[in-house]
Amino acid sequence: MKINFDQAIERKHTNCSKYDGMTASFGRNDLLPLWIADMDFPVPEEVSAAIAKRAEHPVYGYNIFPEGYFEAFAAWEKKHHDWDVKKEWVCHTPGVLTALSNAILTFTEKGDNILIQPPVYFPFSSTIEALGRKVINNQLIYRDGYFTMDFDDLEEKAKQAKMFVFCSPHNPSGRVWKKEELDRVEAICRKNDLLVFSDEIHSDIVYQPHKHIVFAQLSDWSRDHCIVAMAPSKTFNIAGLEMSHISIPNEALRTPYQYLLRYGLHVANANSCGIPAAQAAYEHGEEWYQELLAYLQANIDYLDAALKEQVPQVKLVRPESTYIPLLDMSALGMTNDEMKAFVINEVGAALNAGSTFGPGGEKFMRINVATQRVHLETFVARLKEAVGRLQ
């Protein structure tokens, strides 16, 4: 199999956020769309075929999960992360944020402190605040083009928290946390008896030689004190089908979590097309997935080299994971508002502002490289011209 990821796919007028929702987010719809975290690539053929087969039946009623569904997810995790996830551990939610909301409602009270590590996926903070809890920030350290954890600050902040929302791999820094880093996180959480909600949705998009380690694998304590959130959405570009897999090894945590999920929020059942799509992806998507990783790596290599050669004022924060890395634009000397306006009005591109991701995100923009190479080439050319006009 050889997938032509360079083939352009018209996505306008399909009700997609990236294209049809651009005006609502940027005030215009003619920008180069390099923002929201989905891919401009076709899903594996087997996924489309599974959806088409299910769609042939004219009744779309309530669903159950078929035999083999959770086993397919478990087999994928064993193969790619050497994690022996058990079928009985896994709950379905429409998305990781639904899973996070359910965890907050199940295990914390209003006014409790919840710890996050900005600059991080911005719905973490808004979800925490919307549910009446308080955000505590353990800001990452950015130095020499690289993000690391501030462990001294983490130790202090952990004393005040009830839960830790951990992003691993980290969005948007692109970090894949090393074993020694994860062990320090585990030790701090253990010392302070923190429940860890580990968002590992980007765990499959990891570049060599880096390797993702599931938080639950670290120790007996981590296994019994964590909720691991994963999904096929980022891996196989099926976010619109709203399928996530939430693994909770500890039955004492899983039972109340599932109770609220089923009887309080009523989101434990999946949709008719999402079930066969996700199962097909895990069972038949391996070759497509490997070619995707190679294409994404090549796009990152291109963008890194092109910026260094043509626009050295803007630096790629080279990701170890994810397809939505940061661009360090601090050398342009702009305020956040000036930088956003510059990218929209002068470059003609739609990127996510780094400031959206919280403290430490200032002076960055987040770019989506999961698109046809020609779009990145166009971006670099436009950026070069725009920066040249500044001088």
GIDALIN-V217854 format. One record per residue. RES is the residue in one letter. SS is DSSP state (A for helix, B for strand, O for the rest). PHI is phi in degrees with one decimal (* if undefined). PSI is psi as a letter, one per 40 degrees, with the letter a starting at -180 (NA if undefined). Layout:
res=[RES RES]
ss=[SS SS]
phi=[PHI PHI]
psi=[PSI PSI]
This chain:
res=[M K I N F D Q A I E R K H T N C S K Y D G M T A S F G R N D L L P L W I A D M D F P V P E E V S A A I A K R A E H P V Y G Y N I F P E G Y F E A F A A W E K K H H D W D V K K E W V C H T P G V L T A L S N A I L T F T E K G D N I L I Q P P V Y F P F S S T I E A L G R K V I N N Q L I Y R D G Y F T M D F D D L E E K A K Q A K M F V F C S P H N P S G R V W K K E E L D R V E A I C R K N D L L V F S D E I H S D I V Y Q P H K H I V F A Q L S D W S R D H C I V A M A P S K T F N I A G L E M S H I S I P N E A L R T P Y Q Y L L R Y G L H V A N A N S C G I P A A Q A A Y E H G E E W Y Q E L L A Y L Q A N I D Y L D A A L K E Q V P Q V K L V R P E S T Y I P L L D M S A L G M T N D E M K A F V I N E V G A A L N A G S T F G P G G E K F M R I N V A T Q R V H L E T F V A R L K E A V G R L Q]
ss=[O O O O O O O O O O O O O O O O A A A A O A A A A A O O O O O B B O O O O O O O O O O O A A A A A A A A A A A A O O O O O O O O O O O O A A A A A A A A A A A A A O O O O O A A A B B B B O O A A A A A A A A A A A A O O O O O B B B B O O O O O O A A A A A A A A O O O B B B B O O O B B B O O B B B O O A A A A A A A A O O O O B B B B B O O O O O O O O O O O A A A A A A A A A A A A A O O O B B B B B O O O O O O B O O O O O O O O A A A O O A A A A A O B B B B B B O A A A A O O A A A O O B B B B O O O A A A A A A A A A A A A A O O O O O O O O A A A A A A A A A A A A A O A A A A A A A A A A A A A A A A A A A A A A A A A O O O O B B B O O O B O O O O B B B O A A A O O O A A A A A A A A A A A A O B B O B B A A A A O O O O O O B B B O O O O O O A A A A A A A A A A A A A A A A A A O]
phi=[* -137.4 -82.8 -91.5 -70.9 -78.8 -67.5 -71.0 -124.4 -73.7 -109.3 -66.6 65.6 -116.8 63.2 -90.1 -62.4 -60.4 -103.4 -77.1 -101.5 -65.2 -61.0 -62.8 -94.8 -123.9 82.7 -159.0 -121.0 -112.4 -90.4 -69.9 -84.1 -125.9 -117.3 -43.6 -85.2 -127.6 -105.9 -89.9 -116.4 -70.2 -70.2 -55.6 -56.6 -65.1 -68.8 -59.9 -64.7 -65.6 -66.5 -62.2 -63.2 -66.5 -67.1 -63.1 -80.1 -82.9 -115.4 -121.2 -93.4 -66.6 -117.5 -121.2 -86.4 -73.7 -58.6 98.3 -65.0 -70.5 -64.5 -65.2 -63.5 -63.2 -65.2 -63.1 -65.0 -64.0 -67.9 -96.5 -130.3 52.6 -111.6 -90.2 -78.6 -92.8 -54.0 -70.7 -76.6 -94.7 -113.2 -97.1 -136.9 -63.2 -165.9 -64.8 -69.7 -62.0 -62.3 -64.1 -57.3 -64.2 -65.7 -62.4 -68.9 -78.0 -115.4 -132.0 -115.3 -57.5 92.9 -67.0 -91.5 -125.1 -94.9 -135.1 -124.1 -75.3 -72.5 -141.1 -39.8 -64.9 -65.9 -56.5 -67.0 -67.5 -66.1 -59.1 -70.2 -63.7 -94.0 81.8 -101.4 -112.4 -86.9 -115.2 -99.8 -107.6 -68.4 -67.8 -100.5 -109.8 -150.6 54.9 75.6 -147.6 -101.4 -134.4 -86.7 -94.3 -70.2 -62.5 -66.8 -60.9 -61.3 -70.3 -68.3 -62.5 -64.9 -97.9 -102.8 -105.3 -143.8 -119.7 -96.1 -106.1 -103.6 -148.8 -61.5 -90.2 -112.8 -109.7 -69.3 78.9 -76.1 -106.0 -66.7 -73.6 -56.6 -67.7 -68.4 -63.7 -63.5 -68.1 -60.9 -59.5 -64.2 -67.5 -65.7 -63.5 -59.7 -106.0 52.7 -89.5 -77.8 -108.7 -96.9 -102.3 -81.7 -117.2 -65.4 -95.9 -64.5 -85.6 -95.2 -128.5 -102.9 -58.8 -93.6 -74.7 -139.2 -78.4 -118.4 -67.1 -57.7 -66.1 -80.9 -67.3 -165.9 -61.2 -65.3 -61.6 -58.8 -89.7 -128.7 -136.6 -121.1 -103.9 -104.3 -133.7 -164.0 -82.0 -64.9 -72.3 -65.8 -115.9 61.9 -124.7 -58.8 -68.2 -89.6 54.8 -126.2 -135.4 -122.1 -111.6 -101.9 -131.6 -62.3 -82.1 -61.8 -65.8 -87.0 -65.3 -63.1 -67.3 -63.3 -65.4 -61.1 -67.6 -60.0 -83.6 -108.4 -103.6 -94.6 56.5 -127.4 -86.1 -101.2 -89.3 -88.5 -61.4 -90.4 -65.7 -62.0 -65.7 -65.1 -65.5 -64.1 -63.4 -61.4 -69.2 -82.6 -128.5 -93.7 -61.3 -65.5 -58.7 -61.5 -65.2 -68.9 -60.4 -58.5 -64.6 -68.5 -63.3 -60.2 -65.4 -64.5 -64.7 -59.8 -61.6 -62.7 -61.1 -67.7 -65.9 -66.4 -60.7 -82.8 -106.2 -137.4 -64.8 -70.8 -115.6 -116.8 -77.7 -79.9 -61.0 -83.1 -89.8 -155.9 73.5 -115.5 -131.5 -77.1 -95.5 -109.7 -83.9 -111.6 -62.3 -66.1 -76.4 66.4 -103.6 -72.9 -59.0 -65.5 -64.4 -65.9 -62.4 -64.6 -62.0 -65.6 -73.1 -86.7 -98.1 -87.5 74.2 -129.2 -104.0 -125.5 -82.9 -71.0 -61.0 -62.2 -60.9 -86.7 98.9 -53.2 95.6 -90.6 -61.8 74.6 -119.2 -128.1 -101.1 -116.2 -97.8 -97.9 -85.7 -149.0 -63.0 -54.5 -58.7 -68.4 -69.7 -63.0 -63.6 -60.6 -62.0 -62.7 -66.0 -64.0 -59.2 -65.0 -66.3 -66.9 -61.3 -67.3 -66.7 -90.1]
psi=[h h h g e e h i h h e i f e f i d d d e e d d d d e e i e f i h g f b i g i i f i i i i d d d d d d d d d d d d h e h g a i i i h i h e d d d d d d d d d d d d e f h g h i d e d h i h i d i d d d d d d d d d d d e i i h e i h h h i g i h i h d e d d d d d d d e e i h h h h g h i h h h f f h h i i g d d d d d d d d d e i d i h h h h h i h h e d e i h h i d d d d d d d d d d d d d e f h h h h h h f d e d d g h i i e i h h h h d e e d i d d d d e f i h h h i i e d d d e f f d e e g h i h h h g d h d d d d d d d d d d d d e d d f f e h i i d d d d d d d d d d d d e e d d d d d d d d d d d d d d d d d d d d d d d d d g e e h h h g h i e i i f g i i h h e d e e f i i d d d d d d d d d d d d f i h i h h d d d e a h e e i e i i h i h e g i i d d d d d d d d d d d d d d d d d d NA]
